[in-house]
Amino acid sequence: MAVVTTRQLLESGVHFGHQTRRWNPKMKRFIFTERNGIYIIDLQLSLSYIDKAYAFVKSTVARGGQVLFVGTKKQAQEAIAEQATRVGMPYVNQRWLGGMLTNFHTVTKRIQRLKELEGMDFEDVAGSGLTKKELLQLEREKIKLDRTLGGIRDMAKTPQAVWVVDTKKEHLAVDEARKLNIPIVGILDTNCDPDEVDYAVPGNDDAIRSVGLLTRIIADAVAEGLIERSSGRTGEETVAEPMPDWERELLGADEAAAEAPAADEAATEAPAEAAVEAPAEEVPAAEAEDAAPEAEATEADATEAK
């Protein structure tokens, strides 16, 4: 079954490119034609490239990897946050902070600071030992950190792949991922450079419906990868990376629920086994009854002898 159909791509406007004067010659092979001063992207090529990107993301997640969703332009912010949250993956939909990948050690310290601030009660002035002004400043700091780092708060290390909407706008994220040799999957409009990404998805990166559809497809690939990972069918004999905390807790809860009925059955079988073993211990008592007449006969012989 196809990941997506040509009709769905057409209805979402994935085929619309930029104006002919705003294009990158390297994208020529992805362009089908020109109409009214706008390039039209070849959707048949888009379908084949979408399948390749889908398979890569699925296998990456199945082996225990994480995919970072990146899209800070207004058209992509909602779709990025919604789809990444749906599959439990980290995301950045506000401003990209320089060094978010290349200087991840420092970023983790800011994430820890965010978690500390979230544990504070900013309404309890008396119990905090701080003034109202100090609490207000700390609350503003928390809001600012949550806006920029809230999407990656559970990302314990650098991701194994990055999904990027508009590689030109997210050039900082693309540059950092390339420095760390992290595979990049991205939407390529007619003004983008295909050499910057590892898995290109030719399409419109400006329309909300187009961005939403393509991001949902990548999220579906992540979901399938998670299902394969949990069932142990990774398709390759590779060492799986640690699962995220949220997924480990979810699987642990399912295992505990499955073990509870087994424990109840074991407790029910224990008294039955004890009842079966009880008669075996009464066998010596029966032997004692058989030995009683012999003892009486021995006593009678002793009396006659006297």
Buried (B, 14 or more C-beta within 10 A) or exposed (E): EEBBEBEBBEEBBBBBBBEBEEBBEEBEEBBBEBEEEBBBBBBEBBBEBBBEBBBBBBBBBBBBBBBBBBBBBEBBBBBBBBBBBEBBBBBBBBEBBEEBBBEBEEBBEEBEBBEEBEEBEBEEEEEBEBEEEEBEEBBEEBEEBBEBBBBBBBBEEBBBBBBBBBBBBBBBBBBBBBEEEBBBBBBBBBBBBBEBBBBBBBBBBBBBBBBBBBBBBBBBBBBBBBEBBBEEEBEEEEEEBEBBEEBEEEEEEEEEEEEEEEEEEEEEEEEEEEEEEEEEEEEEEEEEEEEEEEEEEEEEEEEEEE
